Amino acid sequence: MALCAGAFAQQRTAEDFLQRYNTVSNRLGPAGVGIETLITEWEAAYPEDINMLQAKWAYYYTKAASTTIVPMDQEKYLGEPPVFSLKDSLDRDVNYFQKTIFDDDMFGTATQAMDQAIRLDPLNLELRLARLTSLITYEGDSPDLTSQGLNALIDYHYKSKPAWVFAGDPVTQEEFEESIQQYCYELYQIGTPTAYEAFKDAAQKMIDYKCKNVVFQNDVAAYYQTYKDNPKEALKRYAKVLKSVPDDYTAIKNSVLIARKTNDKKTEKKYLALLAKYAPTENERLSAQARLSVLK
């Protein structure tokens, strides 16, 4: 019976391993009991199976990560509010945040598996985005490697023009831009100097490649508005957006906010008129018109 079992194990196909993995992981999670043994056997039989490498990545990435609650002297951490606040001995509020920490060795093993999968299937955008997502979580408030990876992906897209696929389907230019914008948004939400610079670098790189998506122009304008506190440069860039897309709500709304903050009533009236015309809701259009009437 033992010999028969061994013979059966040797005859298992890659599809058999994948089916078994899906059954166990769906029930116990990607790092459940028995997953490591299954992946070890799978890797020995099919070392270049993309599904095996993804399973290996998921296992070690999940095992590497754990969460803890730590006190921090700030209002937000990675764009998120505190889990709870307590008073210290001097009756001051102390904020406690949830923080994800990683075992570096396990994370390195996961990354190696993902890198091998990408080498074997270089047009699979899903793999590259999964790697970026793991990096941005791993690095936390200092996303240097994330920035490098994101910029490298943009360069590769425009210089090599790969025929990307995601979950087996072709990826359009619009879908690629949406993916990049999602990472820009996450970097912006982190809100640290390193993250702001990474956010701006990625958006500017998209613009440099003559990407016509005004979302990235708005991103760079927001960088000057929020992080650099340079209203003049921000307004200049929002005006450039509105020159090509006159009804762009983001550019109009932020221009109104900048003008109001700098007490520039002439500029505020200019953009309030646009807001009263192009705001997405009737309430906001009426509010803009009322404010405009007061200023006049």
Buried (B, 14 or more C-beta within 10 A) or exposed (E): EEEEEEEEEEEBEBEBBBEBBEEBBEEEEBBBEEBBEBBEBBBEBBEEBBBBBBBBBBBBBBBBBEEEEEEEEEEBBBBEEBEEEEEEEEEEEBBBBEBEEBBEEBBEBBBBBBBBBBEEBBBBBBBBBBBBBBBBBBBBBBBEBBBEBBBEBBEEBBEEEBEBBBEEEEBEEEEBBEBBBEBBEBBBEBBBEBBBBBBBBBBBBBBEEEBEBBBBBBBBBBBBBBBEEBBEBBBEBBBBBBEEBEEBBBBBBBBBBBBBEEEBEEBBBBBBBBBBEBBEEEEBBEBBBEBBEEEE
